[in-house]
Amino acid sequence: MRKTHPNLVYVPATKDEKGRERRAHWRTEITVNYKRVRRYAGTTKEEALIYLGELRKAAKEGKLDELIRPAKTLPGTAFGEYARALLDSAEWKQKRSHRRDETSLDALNKVFKNVPLVGITSGAVRTYMTKRVSGDGVRPGTVNRELSLLKSILYAAEFDNIIPSNPIRGRRVKRLQEDNNREQHILEMHITDDHLRKLVDAGGEWFGVVLRLAVEVGMRQGEILKAEWRDFNLALRTLRVRKENAKSKEERTIPLGPELAAAIDTLPRIGQYIISNKAR
């Protein structure tokens, strides 16, 4: 982080432990009426200066609390109400994980929706995680994503002075151990050639290729749909997954069997993507 303005801090883009990029942004650092105000202010300095001006104007008019802590998010507010307001905000809708966050929030709301933010404890969160894995049969990776969203919501509540501190900050509640070897799981499914052929035949020209890329080589849905013709090499029988399309954010080249390579080559070249928008 660097400070290029007395009341603004520029936070550069970073990557989390899974390689997911967090956008660069500006944050306010200002004290008004003896209140320290740290807030997301926008992705550009111009946006940040405008928001800073709004903060100062609100302070002069005695409306600072109304601006930075609306009535619906006062202490005692239930988790579900506050979380809904956050995910509906323009800032959170810009997150790449917005769709996934909606799914995670649905799961969290089943337990915490009507619980006051101040009533959420680290012990309650650990119990929630255990039940999700042992009782609901949910994968650890899914639970970790729900934990990440919960932690972000509680940090926001802390910044809004709704709770004194985030009860699960840092490593107070540890993430679950994940097994991300997707390709190994696919290999262990014991899908026979006969099973695969029936699926491919039922899927038709386009979807048959999608099925084979998913089952034979373990590509993810997003990787398949974002694969372009420039990534396909018929002579070498390979398909490149560019880093911006890979969940790991690391580029890799996937070897293809002769039949799969031939099936891809026979697809109509409509636009830049191998799987045409007409087929989606």
C-alpha positions as CSV (number, residue, x, y, z in Angstrom):
1,M,0.0,0.0,0.0
2,R,1.2,3.5,-0.7
3,K,-0.1,6.9,0.4
4,T,-0.2,9.5,-2.4
5,H,-2.8,11.8,-0.7
6,P,-3.0,12.7,3.0
7,N,-6.4,11.1,3.3
8,L,-6.3,8.3,0.7
9,V,-4.4,5.1,0.5
10,Y,-3.9,3.2,-2.7
11,V,-4.1,-0.6,-2.3
12,P,-2.5,-2.5,-5.2
13,A,-4.0,-5.6,-6.7
14,T,-3.0,-8.7,-4.9
15,K,-3.6,-12.5,-5.1
16,D,-4.9,-14.7,-2.4
17,E,-3.5,-18.1,-1.5
18,K,-5.4,-19.7,-4.4
19,G,-4.2,-17.2,-7.0
20,R,-7.4,-15.3,-7.3
21,E,-6.9,-11.6,-8.0
22,R,-8.2,-8.9,-5.8
23,R,-8.7,-5.6,-7.6
24,A,-6.6,-2.6,-6.9
25,H,-8.6,0.2,-5.1
26,W,-8.4,3.3,-3.0
27,R,-9.3,3.6,0.6
28,T,-10.1,6.6,2.8
29,E,-7.9,7.3,5.9
30,I,-9.6,10.3,7.5
31,T,-10.6,11.4,11.0
32,V,-13.7,13.5,11.3
33,N,-15.5,14.3,14.6
34,Y,-13.0,12.2,16.4
35,K,-14.1,9.2,14.3
36,R,-11.5,7.3,12.2
37,V,-13.1,6.5,8.8
38,R,-11.6,3.8,6.7
39,R,-13.7,2.9,3.7
40,Y,-13.4,1.6,0.2
41,A,-13.5,4.7,-2.0
42,G,-13.3,3.4,-5.6
43,T,-11.0,1.9,-8.2
44,T,-9.7,5.3,-9.4
45,K,-8.3,8.3,-7.7
46,E,-11.0,10.4,-9.2
47,E,-13.7,8.2,-7.6
48,A,-11.9,8.3,-4.3
49,L,-11.6,12.1,-4.2
50,I,-15.3,12.4,-4.9
51,Y,-16.2,10.0,-2.1
52,L,-13.8,11.8,0.2
53,G,-15.6,15.0,-0.6
54,E,-18.9,13.3,0.3
55,L,-17.5,12.3,3.6
56,R,-16.4,15.8,4.5
57,K,-19.7,17.3,3.4
58,A,-21.6,14.8,5.4
59,A,-19.5,15.5,8.5
60,K,-20.1,19.3,8.2
61,E,-23.9,18.7,7.9
62,G,-23.9,16.2,10.8
63,K,-24.8,13.3,8.6
64,L,-21.6,11.3,8.8
65,D,-23.2,8.4,10.7
66,E,-26.0,8.3,8.2
67,L,-23.6,8.0,5.3
68,I,-21.1,5.5,6.7
69,R,-23.5,3.5,8.8
70,P,-27.1,3.5,7.6
71,A,-29.9,2.9,10.1
72,K,-30.4,-0.6,8.7
73,T,-26.9,-1.6,9.7
74,L,-26.8,-0.4,13.3
75,P,-25.6,-2.6,16.1
76,G,-28.0,-5.4,16.7
77,T,-28.7,-5.9,13.0
78,A,-29.1,-9.5,12.0
79,F,-26.5,-11.1,9.8
80,G,-28.8,-11.8,6.9
81,E,-30.0,-8.2,6.6
82,Y,-26.5,-6.7,6.8
83,A,-25.0,-9.4,4.4
84,R,-27.8,-8.7,1.9
85,A,-27.1,-5.0,1.9
86,L,-23.4,-5.7,1.3
87,L,-23.9,-8.1,-1.6
88,D,-26.4,-5.7,-3.2
89,S,-23.9,-2.8,-3.1
90,A,-22.1,-1.6,-6.3
91,E,-18.7,-2.4,-4.7
92,W,-19.6,-6.1,-4.0
93,K,-21.4,-6.6,-7.3
94,Q,-18.1,-5.8,-9.0
95,K,-16.3,-8.7,-7.4
96,R,-15.4,-11.6,-9.6
97,S,-16.8,-14.0,-7.0
98,H,-20.2,-12.3,-6.8
99,R,-22.2,-15.3,-8.2
100,R,-20.3,-17.7,-5.9
101,D,-20.9,-15.3,-3.0
102,E,-24.6,-15.5,-3.6
103,T,-24.5,-19.3,-3.3
104,S,-22.4,-19.1,-0.2
105,L,-24.7,-16.6,1.4
106,D,-27.7,-18.9,0.9
107,A,-25.9,-21.6,2.9
108,L,-24.8,-19.2,5.6
109,N,-28.3,-17.8,6.0
110,K,-29.7,-21.2,6.9
111,V,-27.9,-20.8,10.2
112,F,-26.9,-17.2,10.7
113,K,-29.7,-15.2,8.9
114,N,-31.5,-14.1,12.1
115,V,-28.5,-14.1,14.4
116,P,-27.3,-10.6,15.4
117,L,-23.8,-9.8,14.0
118,V,-22.6,-9.3,17.6
119,G,-23.8,-12.8,18.5
120,I,-21.7,-14.7,15.9
121,T,-18.8,-16.4,17.7
122,S,-15.8,-18.4,16.6
123,G,-17.3,-21.5,18.3
124,A,-20.6,-21.1,16.4
125,V,-18.6,-20.9,13.1
126,R,-16.6,-24.0,13.9
127,T,-19.8,-25.9,14.6
128,Y,-21.3,-24.6,11.3
129,M,-18.3,-25.9,9.4
130,T,-18.4,-29.3,11.1
131,K,-22.1,-29.7,10.3
132,R,-21.6,-28.7,6.7
133,V,-19.0,-31.4,6.1
134,S,-20.3,-34.2,8.4
135,G,-24.0,-33.6,8.4
136,D,-24.6,-32.1,4.9
137,G,-21.9,-33.9,3.1
138,V,-20.5,-30.7,1.6
139,R,-16.9,-30.7,0.3
140,P,-14.3,-28.8,2.4
141,G,-13.5,-26.4,-0.5
142,T,-17.2,-25.3,-0.6
143,V,-17.1,-24.7,3.2
144,N,-13.9,-22.7,2.9
145,R,-15.5,-20.4,0.4
146,E,-18.4,-19.9,2.7
147,L,-16.0,-19.2,5.5
148,S,-14.1,-16.6,3.4
149,L,-17.4,-14.8,2.6
150,L,-18.4,-14.8,6.3
151,K,-15.0,-13.5,7.3
152,S,-15.3,-10.6,4.7
153,I,-18.8,-9.7,5.9
154,L,-17.6,-9.6,9.5
155,Y,-14.6,-7.5,8.6
156,A,-17.0,-5.0,6.9
157,A,-19.2,-5.0,10.0
158,E,-16.1,-4.2,12.1
159,F,-15.2,-1.3,9.8
160,D,-18.8,-0.1,10.2
161,N,-18.5,-0.2,14.0
162,I,-21.3,-2.7,14.2
163,I,-19.1,-5.2,16.0
164,P,-16.0,-4.5,18.1
165,S,-13.9,-6.9,16.2
166,N,-14.1,-9.8,13.7
167,P,-14.4,-12.9,15.9
168,I,-12.9,-15.1,13.2
169,R,-10.1,-12.8,12.0
170,G,-6.8,-14.3,11.1
171,R,-6.5,-17.9,12.0
172,R,-9.0,-18.0,14.9
173,V,-11.0,-20.3,12.7
174,K,-8.8,-22.4,10.4
175,R,-9.7,-23.4,6.9
176,L,-10.4,-27.0,6.2
177,Q,-7.9,-29.2,4.4
178,E,-8.9,-29.4,0.7
179,D,-8.2,-32.1,-1.9
180,N,-8.1,-30.3,-5.1
181,N,-6.8,-33.1,-7.3
182,R,-9.7,-32.9,-9.7
183,E,-8.1,-35.0,-12.4
184,Q,-7.5,-37.9,-9.9
185,H,-11.1,-37.8,-8.8
186,I,-12.2,-38.1,-12.4
187,L,-9.8,-41.0,-13.0
188,E,-11.2,-42.8,-10.0
189,M,-14.8,-42.6,-11.3
190,H,-14.2,-45.7,-13.3
191,I,-16.2,-44.5,-16.3
192,T,-15.9,-47.2,-19.0
193,D,-15.4,-46.5,-22.7
194,D,-18.9,-47.8,-23.2
195,H,-20.4,-45.3,-20.7
196,L,-18.5,-42.4,-22.2
197,R,-19.5,-43.3,-25.8
198,K,-23.2,-43.4,-24.7
199,L,-22.8,-40.0,-23.1
200,V,-21.0,-38.5,-26.1
201,D,-23.6,-40.0,-28.6
202,A,-26.4,-38.5,-26.5
203,G,-24.7,-35.1,-26.3
204,G,-24.4,-34.6,-30.0
205,E,-21.7,-32.7,-31.9
206,W,-21.0,-29.8,-29.5
207,F,-21.9,-31.2,-26.2
208,G,-20.2,-34.4,-27.0
209,V,-16.9,-32.5,-27.2
210,V,-17.7,-30.7,-23.9
211,L,-18.3,-34.0,-22.2
212,R,-15.1,-35.6,-23.4
213,L,-13.0,-32.6,-22.4
214,A,-14.5,-32.7,-19.0
215,V,-14.2,-36.5,-18.4
216,E,-11.2,-37.5,-20.4
217,V,-8.8,-34.6,-19.5
218,G,-10.5,-33.1,-16.5
219,M,-11.0,-29.6,-17.8
220,R,-13.4,-27.3,-15.9
221,Q,-16.5,-25.8,-17.4
222,G,-15.1,-22.3,-17.5
223,E,-11.9,-23.5,-19.1
224,I,-13.8,-25.4,-21.8
225,L,-16.2,-22.6,-22.7
226,K,-13.3,-20.0,-22.8
227,A,-11.0,-22.2,-25.0
228,E,-10.3,-20.5,-28.3
229,W,-9.3,-21.9,-31.7
230,R,-5.8,-20.3,-31.2
231,D,-5.3,-22.5,-28.2
232,F,-5.9,-25.7,-30.2
233,N,-3.0,-27.5,-32.0
234,L,-4.2,-30.3,-34.2
235,A,-0.7,-31.3,-35.3
236,L,0.6,-31.7,-31.7
237,R,-2.9,-32.8,-30.4
238,T,-2.8,-30.3,-27.5
239,L,-5.2,-27.7,-26.1
240,R,-3.7,-24.8,-24.1
241,V,-5.5,-23.4,-21.0
242,R,-4.4,-19.8,-20.7
243,K,-3.6,-18.5,-17.2
244,E,-6.5,-16.0,-17.2
245,N,-8.9,-18.8,-17.8
246,A,-7.4,-21.3,-15.3
247,K,-8.6,-21.4,-11.7
248,S,-5.0,-21.8,-10.6
249,K,-4.0,-18.8,-12.7
250,E,-1.2,-20.9,-14.2
251,E,-1.1,-21.8,-17.9
252,R,-1.0,-25.4,-18.9
253,T,-1.0,-27.5,-22.1
254,I,-3.3,-30.5,-22.2
255,P,-2.5,-33.5,-24.4
256,L,-5.4,-34.8,-26.4
257,G,-6.1,-38.3,-27.6
258,P,-6.4,-38.7,-31.4
259,E,-10.1,-39.2,-31.4
260,L,-10.8,-36.2,-29.2
261,A,-8.4,-34.0,-31.3
262,A,-10.2,-35.1,-34.4
263,A,-13.6,-34.4,-32.9
264,I,-12.6,-30.8,-32.0
265,D,-11.2,-30.3,-35.5
266,T,-14.5,-31.2,-37.1
267,L,-16.5,-28.6,-35.1
268,P,-17.6,-25.5,-37.2
269,R,-15.3,-22.6,-36.7
270,I,-17.9,-20.0,-35.6
271,G,-16.2,-17.1,-33.9
272,Q,-13.1,-17.3,-31.7
273,Y,-14.3,-19.9,-29.3
274,I,-14.2,-23.6,-29.9
275,I,-17.5,-24.1,-28.2
276,S,-19.6,-21.6,-30.1
277,N,-22.1,-19.3,-28.4
278,K,-24.8,-20.9,-30.5
279,A,-24.1,-24.2,-28.7
280,R,-24.2,-22.8,-25.2
